[in-house]
């Protein structure tokens, strides 16, 4: 959309949303890029309120970041969805074009790949995913790009296992299912992606092997997790949720503002400062 007064607005939507670091990251980018007429806010919006919120936006809006529970609910409200977002049926980014179209994308997947590559993980022969929720499907999509062999998903139920296997077939990933009780076995893989809520993997901290590979724990608060601390103590490489958050936000800023590259270092510093202040 073309703003009539030079202002450009963006925001993150979700429920709950008060914890979101996205405003700190995006505002830091605007400051670094000298975008004085840009603003970025947060709004508490649930699935029922989403259609009305989007319909009420005026031409000053450039884009939206979406968190749970809106990543799938927004899809019917869009004019088009990128192949990346379609692959996991989840949109975390909406860009409003100059002709008023609403375009949905998923920057979590390329953000995850970028975070891994930044820490030296380009390709792996196999991997493990802890969990089977929405983030796990994005992890599988990322692994489709960097994992050349099987991915073992450690899940709590047969139903979740079936869902992960179906996602694997859709994404072209050889997914094998294991029970959560066998989670210690996951830690021997060259890459482990933990996608579960806070506290879920704490029981695995004592099972970290000598000379572990790479752990990607998508949490950023609380940080470090017990598993991440134990991994670091064993001299393993650890990638955290802030890494993912920053890399996916960089892509959002680039899409919404048209400024490439977005200021990764400034955004990361702002995220670290915001977390430290909590």
ABEGO torsion letter per residue (X at the ends): XBBAAGBBBBBBBEOBAAABAAAAAAAAAAAAAGBAABBBBBBBBBAAAAAAAAAABBAABABBBBBOAAAAAAAAABABBBAAAAAAGBBABBBBBAAGBBBBBBAAAAAAAAAAAAAGBABBABBBBBEABAAAAAAAAAAAAABABBBBBBBABAAAAAAAAAAAAAAGBBBBBBBAAAAAAAAABABBBBABBBGAAAAAAAABBBGBBBBBBABAOBOBBAAAAAAAAAGBBBBBAAAAAAAAAAAAAAAAAGBOBBBAAAAAAAAAAAAAAX
